[in-house]
Amino acid sequence: EAQEDEKKSEQQPVAVDVADKRVKAQQAAEKQEEKKEHMPDDQSDSKEDDSKADKTTTLPAKEEGSKAKEVEKQPVEKTINANTTPEPKQVAKKVDDKIEPGSVAHKSKQDDEEAGSVPRKSKQGEAPADEPDVDGKDSEATVTDESGTTQVATSPRPVEQPETDGDDDKQQDGGDKSHKWFLSKSTETADDKVDAGSKAVSKSRWYTDADADSQGETKEAAAADEVKEADSKCSPLGASCNATKCCRDPGFQCYAKDSGWAECRASCIPGPDPRGIDGGPWSCEKLGKRAEGDLPECGKAGQNCATSKCCAASGRQCYEKVPGFATCKIKCTPGMDMTDVDSTPWTCKQLGSRTPDLAKWVYQKCAAPGMSCQKKACCTNPGEQCFTKDPYYAECKEECPEGWDCKTIGQRTPFPAPKPWEIPEGKVASWVADECSGSGEACLSSGCCSSAGERCFAKNETWAVCRASCTAGLDLYDADPSPWSCEALGPRTPGAVDATALEPWKRGANVSDWVAETCGKTFSTNCAASGCCRDVGKQCFEKNEFWATCRASCLPGPEPGDEGNWTCKALGPRTLRPWGKPSLYCLAVVQPFNYEPGLVKAQAEKGVGIFGCDQYSVFSTKKFYIADGPLGPVNTHTFVPAAVTQSKDNTAGNAELFMHVWDSVRNLGLFQDADWTIKVDPDAVLLADRLRWHLKPHTGKKGYIVNCAKPYMPEGPMMFGALEAIAKAALQTYFWKAGDCVTGLEWKKWGEDLFMGKCLEKLGVQRRNDFKIYSDGVCTGVDCRDPDAAAFHPKKDVNSWMACLNETKHPKPRPSTPAPQWFKDYMDGYAR
């Protein structure tokens, strides 16, 4: 019988791959369920009753009514982990879970052993029946043959068995114990394993040391697979773990906020989370066990976060430079970092999630300094912690005062991420000067520029140079009229743009000679082919595919006196006038509903007043179109309005309103390119060329111009608001430290000009006296024929404004009489 069984076994097909076994097992289970559904009720009930009759049943017998024979046990030479020897009842339970009794035919060579056959040694290349699969489990899989019979394969060569009913299960109860051990191995799971050392299992004669090693390796693989499977069911960071009660990431614990939300965290402090989306308190109840593994230490400034993939500071993201190295930054631009230790480019791959910033609700809901934080359990000021003084009072402090209880309530408020304008650009690294190209030099190979504020821009595939900016298309200042792609080939070098590196027109350069020959004329020639204009301030706008012309601005649609509609597509760059020296950025503030918009409109159309400056802006509380100016259409920039009161000098108490104006000036940013920023009243006649002559001696200094020395003013000589001239360095100082003036000066009843003068002095800005720069009826009188004045005020209607402008073209002779002595003495008394 043993020989016949051996022959039968050798004729069986080799066991299928474990993955295929599991797939087929699932298919077999589905088919079995279908059979049950179509089975008569009495037969189904009978099989269920039989299954319940003996819960210890494992495999059906080979033939009904056969009795299992005892097989002599071999001497115990080796033992394996007792986890592989569950109790019979445990085995039976798992069989019930996997295979319903009577519904699956179990095939195993051990049936032959029960019939009295002698165990045979496995042939070379075969695994013993008790050797585990590659996934760490025994060679167990349910497979379906061509006839549709479902089998349990427990050896490389499964043995066919006929189907049996549930009564055969009872006959297995008295079978060989080694057979039961085999069944338990074939059906056990992690839940059924018994404690290590509680059972020892005898090995067959053919079980060798190599087999034990192989089994150990596969068990380790099985354990790894189980961990992976468990991880896939657990929650990742940022997701709710309320249902899973476990965390996927090593070292993290699932903490509950409330009944509806839980999250995986490294730690948890009861109370509000200052970085949370709302101010709701966390209960910090632990759900489940902490994930195995070491908790990552989130990176700080300059540290490598490639392993932890997280950052400690608010608003930071872990960015990769190269595989194996990453650090925490607010932002990252792929390529070279000019402030880094070397020129190795950054991939800027994001590792992990960005650390949340300090939530806005903290400033409204948490305790302010000096208030009790006992109930709120959080602090508004970054860096402060709520400490208890005694059982009845707690307050937010950076450190706990001596003599207090010093128990902490809630979390210490973290510092928020810096705003974009608060992030320092960093110092340019030393390698930049050696490896990068200079201003105007070819940079196709280096991909970087050594001059501050410049970037490498490509014209085409064979040419690229370092320049401050680049607009795709024609460059009117290039000797070659072919267009630029303006593809950026590297990062912008940190720092302010040097005067020599500014755009050509800002350096005072004129357009190239080919512009006059190739480009179109205003309203008279077709510029569709050339895409450029020869006249200053004009740009080529398209009407249709056949016609385009040069004009200051264009509104899509029909135009009076012209047939057809205009697309107004801009073709090419606007032709700009060269800047003067020193360069001027001029601005005016207009009320939207009085005479001022019309007065400014007339100035814009003629390109005079502030529109004679190199750059200009008009500000108002409403956004609206003014007119076409010399640089194109003029639209207002808005600012936040404020109440205007009466000042102590019976003028407008508009200090707060102009604080808001200067905020908008800062945000617009045009002041940064000019040497001087000039604030001009709409009713002041400004001569930009004369103004440059006055400001040239003071250029490069951190100062502002004191323009009025009206005798016996309580404040002495000061800067009158119709013409305010402030150097770039002085205005930058104001923008950095304006808060010191708001809190340190009694400005509520001041006019805006007095506030600005007092504030600049408080911040260390120099007073630069020039009492001839300005002719003002409010100061010493207005004279439009004054040969020295660069501004004349006030002229509140278009006719008087234009008349004064014409008078400036015919100045009177300069007086030769020196100033009277009393005036000299007066000025000496206010000398600064």
C-alpha positions in Angstrom: 0.0 0.0 0.0 2.9 2.4 0.8 4.5 1.8 -2.6 1.2 2.3 -4.4 0.5 5.5 -2.5 4.1 6.7 -3.3 3.5 6.1 -7.0 0.2 7.9 -6.9 1.9 10.8 -5.1 4.6 11.0 -7.7 1.9 11.3 -10.4 0.4 14.4 -8.9 1.3 17.8 -10.3 3.7 19.9 -8.4 2.0 22.4 -6.0 1.2 25.7 -7.5 2.8 28.9 -6.4 1.6 30.2 -3.1 0.0 33.3 -4.6 -1.8 31.2 -7.2 -3.0 28.9 -4.4 -4.5 31.7 -2.5 -6.3 33.0 -5.6 -7.7 29.6 -6.4 -8.6 29.1 -2.8 -10.7 32.2 -2.9 -12.3 31.1 -6.1 -13.1 27.7 -4.6 -14.6 29.3 -1.5 -16.9 31.3 -3.8 -18.0 28.3 -5.7 -18.6 26.4 -2.5 -20.9 29.2 -1.3 -22.8 29.0 -4.6 -23.2 25.2 -4.1 -24.6 25.8 -0.6 -27.1 28.3 -2.0 -28.4 25.8 -4.5 -28.4 22.9 -2.0 -31.7 21.7 -0.7 -32.6 23.1 2.7 -32.7 19.7 4.5 -29.3 18.7 3.1 -27.8 22.0 4.0 -29.2 21.8 7.5 -27.9 18.3 7.9 -24.4 19.3 7.0 -24.5 22.2 9.4 -25.7 19.9 12.1 -22.9 17.5 11.4 -20.4 20.3 11.5 -21.6 21.5 14.9 -21.6 17.9 16.2 -17.9 17.8 16.6 -15.9 21.1 16.6 -12.6 19.2 16.8 -12.9 17.7 13.4 -10.1 18.6 11.0 -9.8 16.3 7.9 -12.2 13.7 6.6 -11.0 10.1 6.6 -9.8 8.5 3.4 -12.7 6.0 3.5 -15.9 6.1 5.6 -15.6 3.9 8.7 -11.8 3.5 8.5 -9.9 3.8 11.7 -6.6 5.6 12.1 -3.7 3.6 13.2 -1.1 4.8 15.7 2.3 5.6 14.3 5.3 5.2 16.5 6.7 8.5 17.6 10.4 9.2 16.7 12.8 10.2 19.5 12.7 13.9 20.1 15.9 15.2 18.6 14.9 18.7 17.8 12.1 21.0 18.7 10.6 24.0 16.9 8.7 27.0 18.2 5.7 25.8 20.1 3.7 28.5 18.3 3.3 25.8 15.6 1.5 23.4 17.9 -1.9 24.7 18.9 -4.4 22.7 20.8 -6.7 20.5 18.9 -9.8 22.7 19.7 -7.9 25.7 18.4 -7.2 23.9 15.2 -10.7 22.8 14.7 -11.9 26.3 15.3 -9.6 27.6 12.5 -10.7 24.9 10.2 -14.3 26.0 10.8 -13.3 29.5 10.0 -11.5 28.6 6.8 -13.4 25.5 5.4 -16.9 24.4 6.2 -16.9 20.6 7.2 -18.1 18.5 4.4 -17.8 21.2 1.8 -14.1 20.7 0.8 -12.1 17.6 0.2 -8.8 17.7 2.1 -5.8 16.0 0.5 -2.7 14.9 2.4 -0.2 12.2 2.3 -0.8 11.8 6.1 -4.1 10.0 5.3 -1.9 7.2 3.9 0.1 7.3 7.1 -3.1 6.8 9.1 -3.8 3.8 7.0 -0.5 2.2 8.1 1.9 3.4 5.4 5.5 4.2 6.5 6.6 7.8 6.1 9.0 8.2 3.3 11.9 10.5 2.9 11.4 13.4 0.5 13.3 13.2 -2.8 16.1 15.5 -3.6 14.7 18.9 -4.4 11.4 18.3 -2.5 10.5 20.0 0.8 9.2 17.8 3.6 5.5 18.2 4.3 6.1 20.3 7.4 8.4 22.8 5.7 6.9 26.3 5.5 6.2 28.2 2.3 8.2 31.2 1.1 5.8 33.6 2.8 6.5 32.1 6.2 3.5 29.7 6.3 3.4 26.0 5.7 2.8 24.7 2.2 -0.9 25.2 2.6 -3.3 26.4 -0.1 -6.7 25.5 -1.3 -6.7 24.7 -5.0 -9.4 23.6 -7.5 -8.8 20.9 -10.0 -10.3 20.6 -13.5 -13.4 18.9 -12.1 -14.1 21.8 -9.7 -13.1 19.9 -6.6 -11.5 22.1 -3.9 -8.5 20.7 -2.2 -6.1 21.7 0.6 -2.5 21.3 -0.7 -0.1 20.7 2.2 2.9 19.3 0.4 4.6 19.9 -2.9 2.6 17.0 -4.4 -1.1 17.2 -3.3 -2.8 13.8 -3.1 -6.4 13.5 -4.4 -9.1 12.6 -1.9 -12.7 11.8 -2.5 -15.3 14.2 -1.2 -16.8 13.1 2.2 -19.7 14.2 4.2 -19.6 15.7 7.7 -19.7 12.3 9.5 -16.1 11.7 8.4 -15.0 14.5 10.7 -15.8 12.4 13.7 -13.6 9.6 12.7 -10.5 11.9 12.7 -10.9 12.7 16.4 -9.2 9.4 17.4 -6.4 9.6 14.8 -2.7 9.9 15.2 -1.6 13.0 17.2 1.2 13.7 14.8 -1.5 13.9 12.1 -3.4 16.4 14.3 -0.2 18.4 14.6 0.2 18.4 10.9 -3.4 19.7 10.4 -2.9 22.4 13.0 0.2 23.6 11.2 -1.8 23.7 7.9 -4.6 25.8 9.3 -3.2 27.9 12.1 -3.0 31.7 12.0 -1.3 34.2 14.3 -4.4 34.3 16.5 -4.2 30.6 17.1 -0.6 30.2 18.0 0.2 29.3 21.6 2.9 30.8 23.8 6.5 30.0 23.0 7.8 27.0 25.0 4.4 25.6 25.9 4.6 22.7 23.4 7.4 20.8 21.7 6.8 18.9 18.5 8.7 15.8 17.4 10.4 15.9 14.1 10.3 13.3 11.4 13.5 11.3 10.7 14.2 13.4 7.7 14.1 16.8 9.4 17.6 18.2 9.2 19.4 21.3 10.5 19.2 22.9 7.0 15.4 22.4 7.2 15.3 24.2 10.5 17.3 27.1 9.1 15.1 27.4 6.1 12.0 27.3 8.3 13.5 30.1 10.5 14.1 32.3 7.5 10.6 31.8 6.1 9.1 32.5 9.5 11.0 35.8 9.6 9.6 36.6 6.2 6.2 35.7 7.4 6.5 38.0 10.3 7.6 40.8 8.0 4.6 40.2 5.8 2.3 40.3 8.8 3.8 43.7 9.8 3.3 45.0 6.3 -0.3 43.8 6.2 -0.9 45.3 9.6 0.6 48.6 8.5 -1.6 48.8 5.5 -4.6 48.7 7.7 -3.3 51.4 10.1 -3.7 55.2 9.6 -1.0 57.4 8.0 -0.1 60.8 9.4 -2.8 63.4 9.0 -5.6 60.9 8.6 -8.1 60.0 11.3 -7.2 56.8 13.3 -10.5 56.8 15.2 -11.5 53.6 13.5 -8.2 51.8 13.0 -6.7 52.8 16.4 -3.2 52.2 15.1 -0.6 54.2 13.2 1.4 53.3 10.2 4.5 55.3 11.0 7.0 53.9 13.5 6.8 55.3 17.0 3.5 57.1 16.6 0.5 56.8 18.9 -3.2 57.3 18.0 -4.6 60.1 20.2 -8.2 61.1 20.4 -9.3 64.7 20.1 -12.9 64.0 20.8 -15.4 61.3 19.9 -15.3 62.2 16.2 -11.6 62.6 15.5 -8.3 61.0 16.4 -4.9 61.4 14.9 -1.4 59.8 14.9 1.0 62.0 16.8 4.4 61.7 18.5 2.9 63.1 21.7 -0.2 64.8 22.9 -0.9 67.5 25.6 -4.5 67.9 26.6 -6.1 71.2 25.6 -6.1 73.3 22.4 -3.4 72.7 19.8 -2.1 76.1 18.6 -1.3 74.6 15.2 -4.7 72.9 14.8 -7.4 74.1 12.5 -9.7 75.1 15.3 -9.4 75.8 19.0 -11.2 72.7 20.2 -9.4 70.9 23.0 -7.8 67.5 22.7 -8.6 64.8 25.3 -5.4 63.0 24.3 -6.9 59.6 25.1 -4.7 56.8 23.7 -6.4 54.5 21.2 -4.6 51.3 20.7 -0.9 50.7 21.1 2.0 52.9 20.0 3.5 51.7 16.7 6.7 49.8 17.0 9.9 51.5 16.0 11.9 54.6 16.9 10.1 57.9 16.9 11.8 60.2 14.3 13.3 63.5 15.6 12.1 66.3 13.3 14.8 68.4 11.7 15.8 71.9 12.9 17.4 74.6 10.9 20.4 73.3 9.0 19.9 69.7 10.1 19.4 66.7 7.8 15.7 65.7 7.7 16.1 63.0 5.0 15.3 60.2 7.5 12.7 61.9 9.8 10.9 63.6 6.8 9.6 66.2 9.2 10.5 69.7 10.5 10.2 71.1 14.1 9.6 74.8 13.2 6.2 76.1 12.0 5.6 76.4 8.3 8.7 74.4 7.3 8.9 71.7 4.7 11.6 69.0 4.4 13.2 69.5 0.9 15.6 67.1 -0.6 18.9 68.4 -2.1 20.3 65.0 -3.2 19.2 61.5 -2.1 20.3 61.1 1.5 20.4 64.8 2.4 17.5 67.2 2.9 16.8 70.2 5.2 13.9 72.2 6.4 13.0 75.4 4.5 10.1 77.7 3.9 10.4 77.4 0.1 12.8 75.7 -2.3 13.6 76.4 -6.0 15.0 73.4 -8.0 18.6 74.0 -9.1 21.6 75.8 -7.5 21.2 77.6 -4.2 23.5 80.7 -4.2 23.7 80.7 -0.4 24.5 77.0 -0.1 28.0 75.6 0.6 28.4 74.3 -2.9 26.9 74.5 -6.3 25.3 71.0 -6.3 21.7 71.5 -7.4 18.7 70.8 -5.3 15.9 68.5 -6.4 13.5 70.2 -4.0 11.6 67.0 -3.6 9.2 67.3 -0.7 9.7 64.7 2.0 6.8 64.2 4.3 4.3 67.0 5.1 4.8 70.6 5.8 4.6 71.5 9.5 1.4 73.5 10.2 1.8 77.2 10.9 0.5 78.9 14.0 -3.3 79.1 13.6 -5.0 82.4 13.3 -7.6 81.6 15.9 -4.9 81.7 18.6 -4.8 85.5 18.5 -8.5 85.7 19.1 -9.3 82.8 21.5 -6.2 82.4 23.7 -5.2 84.4 26.7 -3.4 87.7 26.2 -0.5 88.8 28.4 -1.7 89.7 31.9 -4.9 87.6 31.6 -5.8 84.4 33.3 -5.2 81.4 31.1 -6.6 78.8 33.5 -9.7 78.1 31.4 -8.4 79.0 27.9 -5.3 76.8 28.3 -3.4 78.6 25.6 -1.4 81.9 25.0 -1.6 84.5 22.2 2.1 85.4 22.4 4.5 83.0 20.6 7.0 81.4 23.0 4.7 81.7 26.1 3.4 78.9 28.3 0.4 78.9 30.7 1.8 78.4 34.2 -0.2 78.0 37.4 0.4 80.5 40.2 -1.8 78.6 42.6 -4.9 76.4 42.3 -7.0 79.5 41.4 -4.9 81.5 38.9 -2.6 80.9 35.9 -1.0 83.3 33.5 1.1 83.2 30.3 4.8 83.6 30.8 8.0 82.7 28.9 9.4 81.2 32.1 7.6 80.5 35.3 8.1 83.1 38.0 9.8 82.0 41.2 7.3 81.1 44.0 4.6 79.9 41.6 3.2 76.4 41.4 4.6 76.3 37.9 2.3 73.5 36.6 1.8 73.8 32.9 -1.6 74.0 31.3 -1.8 73.3 27.5 1.0 73.8 25.1 3.6 76.4 24.7 2.7 78.7 21.8 5.1 78.0 18.9 6.5 80.9 16.8 4.8 81.4 13.5 6.5 81.0 10.1 8.1 84.2 8.8 6.3 86.2 6.1 7.9 86.3 2.7 9.3 89.8 3.2 10.7 88.8 6.6 12.9 85.9 5.2 16.5 87.1 4.8 17.9 86.4 1.4 21.1 85.0 2.9 24.7 85.7 2.2 25.9 84.8 -1.3 28.4 81.9 -1.0 32.1 82.3 -1.9 32.0 79.8 -4.8 29.5 82.1 -6.7 32.2 84.6 -7.7 34.5 81.8 -9.0 31.9 79.6 -10.8 29.3 82.1 -12.1 29.3 84.6 -14.9 29.4 88.4 -14.5 26.8 91.0 -15.5 26.3 90.9 -19.3 28.5 87.9 -19.7 27.6 84.6 -21.4 26.2 82.1 -18.9 25.1 79.2 -21.0 27.6 76.9 -19.5 27.7 78.2 -15.9 23.9 78.7 -15.5 24.4 81.3 -12.8 25.4 85.0 -12.3 27.8 86.6 -9.8 26.1 90.0 -9.7 23.4 90.7 -7.1 19.9 90.6 -8.5 20.8 89.1 -11.8 19.8 85.8 -13.5 21.0 83.8 -16.5 18.4 84.2 -19.3 18.6 82.4 -22.7 18.1 84.1 -26.0 18.1 80.8 -28.0 19.8 77.4 -27.8 23.3 78.9 -28.3 23.3 82.2 -26.4 22.4 83.3 -22.8 23.6 86.2 -20.7 23.3 87.5 -17.1 20.8 90.3 -16.8 18.4 91.8 -14.3 15.2 90.9 -16.1 14.0 89.5 -19.4 10.7 89.7 -21.4 10.2 87.1 -24.2 10.3 88.6 -27.6 12.2 91.5 -29.1 14.8 93.3 -27.0 14.8 96.9 -28.3 18.2 97.4 -26.7 19.9 94.4 -28.3 22.0 94.9 -31.3 20.5 91.7 -32.9 16.8 92.1 -33.6 16.0 88.4 -33.3 13.7 87.5 -30.4 14.6 86.2 -26.9 13.1 83.0 -25.4 14.0 84.4 -21.9 14.2 80.9 -20.4 15.7 81.1 -17.0 18.7 78.8 -16.8 19.4 79.2 -13.1 18.5 81.0 -9.9 18.5 84.7 -9.3 21.5 85.8 -7.3 20.3 87.3 -3.9 20.8 91.0 -3.2 19.6 94.3 -4.6 20.3 94.9 -8.2 23.4 97.1 -8.7 22.8 100.3 -10.7 25.0 99.0 -13.5 22.9 95.9 -13.8 19.5 97.6 -14.1 17.5 97.3 -17.3 19.0 99.4 -20.1 16.3 102.1 -19.9 16.9 102.4 -16.1 20.5 103.0 -16.8 19.6 105.8 -19.2 20.3 103.8 -22.4 18.4 104.5 -25.7 17.0 101.9 -28.0 19.1 100.3 -30.7 19.4 102.0 -34.1 17.4 99.3 -35.9 14.2 100.3 -34.0 13.9 103.6 -36.0 14.2 101.7 -39.2 12.2 98.6 -38.5 9.4 99.5 -36.0 6.1 101.1 -36.7 4.9 104.7 -36.2 2.1 105.8 -34.0 -1.4 105.2 -35.7 0.1 105.4 -39.2 1.9 102.2 -40.0 1.2 98.5 -39.7 3.4 97.0 -37.0 2.0 93.4 -37.3 5.2 92.1 -38.8 7.7 94.1 -36.8 5.9 93.9 -33.4 7.5 97.1 -32.1 7.2 100.9 -32.1 9.7 103.6 -32.5 7.9 106.3 -30.4 8.4 106.4 -26.6 5.5 105.1 -24.6 3.8 103.3 -27.5 3.2 99.6 -28.0 2.0 97.6 -31.0 -1.7 96.5 -30.6 -3.5 94.1 -33.0 -6.8 94.9 -34.6 -7.1 91.7 -36.5 -4.7 89.2 -38.2 -4.0 91.8 -41.0 -3.6 95.1 -39.1 -1.9 96.3 -36.0 -0.6 99.8 -35.1 1.3 101.6 -32.4 -0.6 103.4 -29.6 -0.5 104.1 -25.9 -3.3 101.7 -24.9 -6.1 99.7 -26.4 -9.6 98.4 -25.3 -11.0 95.4 -27.1 -14.1 96.0 -29.2 -15.2 98.8 -31.6 -13.8 102.3 -31.7 -15.5 105.5 -32.8 -14.7 106.4 -36.4 -13.2 102.9 -37.1 -14.9 99.9 -38.7 -14.6 96.5 -37.1 -13.5 95.4 -33.7 -10.0 95.4 -32.2 -8.6 92.4 -30.4 -6.0 94.6 -28.7 -3.5 91.8 -28.5 -0.2 93.3 -27.5 2.6 92.5 -30.0 6.0 93.0 -28.7 7.4 95.3 -25.9 6.5 98.9 -25.1 9.1 101.5 -26.1 10.3 103.1 -22.9 12.1 106.4 -22.3 15.5 106.4 -20.7 15.6 107.2 -17.0 17.2 110.3 -15.7 19.8 110.7 -12.9 19.0 110.6 -10.1 16.0 108.4 -10.9 12.5 109.4 -9.6 9.5 107.4 -8.5 6.6 109.9 -8.1 3.1 109.3 -6.7 -0.1 111.2 -6.0 -3.1 110.5 -3.8 -6.5 111.5 -5.2 -10.0 111.5 -3.8 -12.3 109.7 -6.2 -15.2 112.2 -6.3 -13.8 115.7 -6.4 -11.8 117.8 -8.8 -8.6 115.8 -8.3 -9.2 112.9 -10.9 -9.8 115.4 -13.7 -6.7 117.4 -12.7 -4.5 114.3 -12.7 -6.1 113.1 -16.0 -5.0 116.3 -17.8 -1.5 115.9 -16.5 -1.3 112.2 -17.6 -2.5 113.0 -21.1 0.3 115.5 -21.6 2.9 113.5 -19.7 3.6 116.3 -17.2 3.7 116.6 -13.4 4.3 113.2 -11.8 4.1 111.7 -15.3 7.4 113.3 -16.2 9.1 111.1 -13.6 10.8 107.8 -14.5 8.0 105.8 -12.7 4.7 107.0 -11.3 1.6 105.8 -9.5 -1.8 107.2 -8.5 -3.4 106.0 -5.3 -7.0 106.3 -4.2 -9.5 104.5 -2.0 -11.3 103.4 -5.2 -9.9 101.7 -8.2 -10.6 103.4 -11.5 -9.0 104.4 -14.9 -7.4 107.9 -15.1 -6.1 108.2 -18.7 -3.4 107.0 -21.0 0.0 108.2 -19.8 3.4 108.2 -21.4 4.0 104.6 -20.1 0.5 103.3 -21.0 -2.9 103.3 -19.3 -3.0 104.8 -15.8 -5.2 103.1 -13.2 -5.3 103.9 -9.5 -3.9 101.6 -6.8 -6.0 101.3 -3.7 -5.3 101.7 0.0 -7.4 101.2 3.1 -9.3 104.4 4.0 -9.1 106.1 7.4 -10.9 108.9 9.1 -9.5 112.4 8.6 -9.8 114.8 11.5 -8.6 118.4 12.2 -4.9 118.7 13.1 -3.5 121.0 15.8 -2.5 123.5 13.0 -6.1 123.5 11.6 -5.1 121.4 8.6 -6.2 117.9 7.8 -5.4 115.4 10.5 -4.6 112.7 8.0 -1.6 111.0 9.5 -3.3 107.6 9.8 -4.7 107.8 6.2 -1.2 108.3 4.8 0.2 105.5 6.9 -2.1 103.3 4.8 -0.9 105.0 1.6 2.7 104.2 2.4 1.7 100.6 3.2 0.4 100.3 -0.4 3.6 102.0 -1.7 5.6 99.3 0.1 3.5 96.5 -1.3 3.7 97.8 -4.8 7.4 97.9 -4.6 8.3 100.3 -7.4 10.2 102.6 -4.9 13.0 100.0 -4.8 14.3 100.8 -8.3 14.4 104.6 -7.9 16.9 106.8 -6.1 14.1 109.0 -4.7 10.4 108.6 -3.9 8.5 111.8 -4.4 5.0 112.3 -3.0 3.2 115.2 -4.8 -0.2 116.7 -4.2 -2.4 116.7 -7.3 -2.7 120.5 -7.2 1.1 120.9 -7.2 2.9 121.7 -10.5 6.0 119.5 -10.6 9.0 119.9 -12.9 10.9 116.6 -12.8 14.1 117.9 -14.5 14.5 120.7 -12.0 13.8 118.3 -9.2 16.7 116.1 -10.2 19.0 119.1 -10.1 18.0 119.8 -6.5 18.3 116.2 -5.4 21.6 115.2 -7.0 23.8 116.5 -4.1 21.8 114.5 -1.6 21.6 111.3 -3.6 23.1 108.2 -1.9 22.4 109.6 1.6 19.8 108.3 4.0 17.9 111.5 4.2 14.7 113.5 3.4 14.3 117.1 2.2 13.2 119.9 4.5 11.6 122.3 2.1 9.9 125.1 4.1 11.4 127.6 6.5 8.3 129.7 7.2 9.3 132.1 10.1 8.1 131.3 13.6 6.4 127.9 12.9 6.1 126.0 16.2 7.8 123.0 14.7 10.5 125.1 13.0 11.6 124.3 9.4 9.9 121.2 8.2 8.9 119.1 5.1 5.6 120.4 3.7 3.4 117.7 2.3 2.8 119.1 -1.2 6.3 117.9 -2.1 7.9 115.2 0.0 11.2 113.9 -1.3 12.6 110.8 0.5 15.7 108.9 -0.4 15.4 105.1 -1.0 17.5 104.2 2.0 15.4 106.5 4.2 12.1 105.0 3.0 13.4 101.5 3.5 14.2 102.4 7.1 10.6 103.7 7.5 9.1 100.5 6.2 11.2 98.4 8.5 10.5 100.4 11.7 7.3 102.4 11.2 5.8 100.5 14.1 8.2 102.4 16.4 6.7 105.7 15.3 3.1 104.5 15.7 3.7 103.5 19.3 6.3 106.1 20.2 4.8 109.4 18.9 1.7 111.4 19.8 0.5 111.6 16.2 -3.2 111.5 16.6 -3.7 115.3 15.9 -0.9 115.6 13.3 -0.9 116.1 9.6 0.7 113.4 7.5 3.8 115.6 6.6 4.6 116.4 10.3 4.2 112.7 11.2 6.5 111.6 8.4 9.2 114.1 9.3 9.1 113.4 13.0 9.1 109.6 12.3 12.1 109.7 10.0 14.0 111.8 12.5 13.1 109.3 15.3 14.5 106.5 13.1 17.8 108.3 12.5 17.2 109.6 9.0 19.1 112.8 8.1 17.4 116.2 7.6 18.6 117.7 4.3 17.6 121.4 4.0 16.7 122.8 0.6 14.4 125.8 0.9 14.6 126.7 -2.8 13.2 123.5 -4.1 9.7 124.5 -3.4 7.4 127.5 -4.0 4.3 127.2 -1.8 1.6 129.7 -1.0 1.2 128.0 2.4 4.9 128.5 3.1 6.4 131.7 1.8 4.2 132.3 -1.3 4.0 130.8 -4.7 5.6 132.3 -7.8 5.5 130.2 -11.0 8.3 132.2 -12.5 10.7 131.3 -9.7 13.9 130.2 -11.5 14.9 127.6 -8.9 11.7 126.0 -7.6 10.8 122.5 -8.8 7.3 122.5 -7.5 4.5 125.2 -7.2 1.5 124.9 -5.0 -1.5 125.2 -5.0 -3.2 125.2 -8.5 -6.5 123.5 -8.0 -8.0 123.6 -11.5 -6.7 122.5 -14.9 -6.5 126.0 -16.4 -4.5 127.5 -13.5 -2.3 124.4 -13.3 -1.5 124.5 -17.0 -0.9 128.3 -16.9 1.6 127.9 -14.1 3.4 125.2 -16.1 3.7 127.6 -19.1 5.0 130.4 -16.8 7.8 128.1 -15.6 9.2 128.2 -19.2 9.8 132.0 -18.7 11.6 132.3 -15.4 12.5 135.7 -13.9 16.1 136.6 -13.1 17.5 135.2 -9.8 17.7 137.9 -7.1 21.2 139.1 -6.1 20.1 140.5 -2.7 21.2 138.3 0.2 18.7 137.1 2.8 18.1 139.6 5.6 19.9 139.1 8.9 16.8 138.3 10.9 16.2 135.4 8.5 19.7 134.1 9.0 19.3 134.3 12.8 16.0 132.5 12.6 17.6 129.7 10.6 20.5 129.4 12.9 18.1 128.8 15.8 16.7 125.8 14.0 19.9 124.4 12.6 20.1 120.7 12.8 
